[in-house]
Amino acid sequence: MREDDAPDGYDTTGPYGEWEAHLGEVAGRAVALPGDLVALLGQVRERLDRLWLEEDPARGYAVMLRVCGELEAIVAETGLEVARTLAHEQEESMPAVAEALGMTEKAARTRLLHYKYLGR
């Protein structure tokens, strides 16, 4: 392979910049999370991160696993209710749901199915 054929021999800043701009546009169209939830989720993540530093690692890991179980239970219950509600209006509202989530319709349908069957 010639040196100029190597992947590092090409300037990819243009395509990467375009991709980053596209992701920014998609994120800009997605529904914004309420500020209080963003703050709470940040606090949960920060506290979980601090558990890694516990003096007794086994206890910290056990607490982290228990927290993960609690979060999964919340997600399973809430996700199931949302999936059931949207299932009645799915075809008419799916384009709007997908845009609000910042994903394709196929990905949004997959997400809904995931939540629908998560708690089973």
N, C-alpha and C positions, 0 to 999 in steps of 0.2 A: 504494500500500500504506500502510495506516495504521501509525503508529509502534508501536502495541501488537500488531500482527500480525507484526512483524519477529521472526526467530528469537531475537535477543538480548533480546526483551521477555519471555521465558518463563524461569521458574526450572527448570532441568534438574538441579539437584543431587540430587533424589530418584532419578530414573531412573539417573543416572550412579553414584550411591552404591550402588544395587541391583545394577547391572552389575559394579561393582568387587567387591562382596561375593560375587556369583556366581563371578567369576573366582578369588577367593580360596578359595572352597569347592572348586572344581574342582582348583586347584593343590594344595590340602591333601589331596585324595584321590589325587593322582598319586604315583607311586613317587619317593622321594627319591634323589638321586644320592649316591653315596658321597663323603664329605668329601674324600678324597685326590684323587678325580677332579675335584671342583669346584675344588680348589686348583690342580691341574695345568692345567685349562682356563683358569683365571684368569691363570696365569703365561704361557700361550701367547698369550692375548689381549693382555696387558700388553706382552709382548715384540714382538708384531706392531705394536702402537701405537707403540712406541719406534722401530721401523724407519722410520716416516714422518718421523722427525726426523734420519735419517742425514745426515752431511755430504755424502755422494754419493747424492742421491736415486735415480738410476738403479740403483745397486747395491742400495739398500734395497728398491726396487720389485721388482727381480729376485728378491731373497731372499724377499720376501713371496709372490710368485707360486709360487716353488718350494715354500715351506711349504704353500701352499694345495693344491698337487698332492699332496704327501705326506699331508695330512689327508684329501683326497678318496680316496686309495688305501686308507687305513685304514677310512674310512667305507664304501667300496664293498665291501671284503672282509668286514668285520664285519657290515654290513647284510645282505649276501647270505646269510651263514650264519644269521643270526637269522631272516630271511624264509623260508629253506628249512625251518628247524626248526619255525617256527610254522605253515607251510603245511599240515603234517600234522594239526595240532590246531586249525586256524583257526576253524572254526565253534563248537566248544565253548569255546574260550578267548578268542574275540574280545571279548566284553563285558568280561572281566577285563583284557585287553590294553589296550582303549580307555580304561578307567578308570585303569589304571596310567599311561598316557601323558597323561591329562587331556584327552582328545578324544573325539569321537563315534566309533561303530564304523565309519562310512563313512570318516572321516578316518584312522582307524587302518589300515583296509584299503588306503587310498590310500598311506599311508606305507610299508606293507609292499611294495606293488607298486613303489613308487619304489626302494626298496633292492634289490628282486629284480632290477630291470632296470638299475640304475645302472652296473654294471661292464661292460655289454655294448656 
